[in-house]
Amino acid sequence: LPSSRILDCDDCAPGSNNWVVSGAHSVTGMPLLSNDMHLDHTIPDTWYEAQLTSGDFNVAGVTLPGVPFVIVGHNSKIAWGFTLLYADLQDVYVEQTDGKVYKTAQGWQPFQKDHEVIHVRGGRDVTLDVLRTNHGPVITPLLPHEKRTLALRWTLYDPATVTLPFYQLDNAQNWDQFRAALAMFGGPPENVVYADTQGNIGYQAAGEIPMRPHGLTGVPIADANHEWQGYIPFDQLPSVYNPPDGILATANSRVTPDGYAYPVTLDWGAPYRNERIWKVLDSKPKLSAADMLALQNDVYSTLDQELAQRFTYAIDHAAHPNHRLREAANLMRTRDGNVTIPSVAATIVDATRDALWPMILKPRLGDEWKLYQWASSSFVQEQIVTGQSRRWLPSQYSNWNEFLAAAVDSGMTALHAPMDLNRWHYGKAHPVEVEHPLYGGIPWIRGWTGTGVQPQSGDGTTVKQVSRSFGPSERLTVDLSDLDKSTLNLVIGQSGDPLSPNYMDQWP
């Protein structure tokens, strides 16, 4: 993952949007299904467009290099799309050791040892011995200053979790066959939406999620109460078929109901994208394929709108705001919530959000405040700002208005806001740039093998979830009334060859 600003933006993590509406909500009377998977931008693109036909086998969509099947798309009967479920697939265990053995429920056991040889081009081979317990590999050598013996348990180390039934999925003709294929899916757990030419829609969670009867813990485990007990049975994973309201959508946020029997994760995605998708889909009586693409490009941020109002109020009620703070408040006062390229207010809000975390957390955590980030941290920040609890207020400020006004000032200073704030456009402050991994390092051809630095709308909390090097890796809408009217866009295009006439032909 990118290391700059941890993930280049607070809310940018591998994820996606997907949704499906029934015929009752579409202009055609048949379902519409959309999917845009969010990943780091690359050249060549992560995905490769393909239509595979052989006799009755006919499937179209996006593939991965080396995978001879369509991952997301449609066949002649059904369509489907993925988003990441954000399930917790790892636990770190503190092993009790005594020399060459470690303690298990069955008594002391010797460490297993994997002997690895790493071949180095132009140099000597490097040998590496990796110790392993019944939980997994010992990762202590990766952690400076760690004295404990820590072992990582991860579903990836279980051969049963690497099954990828895409042939069965590509062949599925109905809901039952679709679910039967996903029951064999062992990849990272996914939210999968479904539609078919008979007018049915559905949602199914898929993938192997550890069963933890005693719950999840966010710290290394040193007791015997948090051993995995297999995986959550497929028929117990969340699933919906033909819901009465005719709308299904996921965007990495919580999908389990209150009282769900199995703990899945401590880190659902922030709710902003998901709430916006549901609101837009429910607000229009009849939706078209063009409406689906417009929603994939939607740049309204509920969080930015809320925070703009809070920051404006704080400046208005602060004791002695300077001229630039008053100017910032006036720009945020008329904010409409859209994170557009020319927006100045969006730039001010984003800069203030950056400034808030160290101002709140550094007095408590020191430099370790930088570790205080996860998929839903933006939601926590909103709750702190709107709740305005005294215990979160840094001691040097008399009230929250003074503190938030200072955060706005600090954010503008840190990001070198111009004296004339009207020139501080969001799109230029938060551009997009995609470079070729090889040619991008050669100055005289870098310009025509990459996109260059381009102004961009949207942020980590908008449906169009983006940062400088991250965003929707594809945009798909399947029209179940006429599959030939389905649309698919890749970021760069199909070709990774700068000399090809199709190079970057989908970038516009």
Buried (B, 14 or more C-beta within 10 A) or exposed (E): EBEEBBBBBBBBBBBBBBBBBBBBBBBBEBBBBBBBBBBBBBBBBBBBBBEBEEEEEBBBBBBBEEEEBBBBBBBEBBBBBBBBBBBBBEBBBBBEBEEEBBBBEEEEEEBEEEEEEEEEEEEEEEEEEBBBBBBBBBBBEEEEEEEBBBBBBBBBBBEEBEEBBBBBBBBBBBBEBBBBBBBEBBBBBBBBBBBBBEBBBBBBBBBBBBBBEEEBBEEBBEEEEBBBEEBBEBEBBBBBBEEEEBBBBBBBBBBBEEEBEBBBBBBBBBBBBBBBBBEBBBEEEEBBBEBBBEBBBBBBBBBBBBBBBBBBBBBBBBEEBEEBBBBBBBBBBEBEBBBBBEBBBBBBBBBBBBBBBBBBBBEEEEEEBBEBBBBBBBBBBBEBBEEBEEEBBBEEBEBBBBBBBBBBBBBBEEBEBEEEBEEBBBBBBBBBBBBBEEBBEEEEBBEEBBBEEEBBBBBBBBBBBBBBBBBBBBBBBBBBBEBEEBBBBBBBBBBBEBEEEEBBEBEE
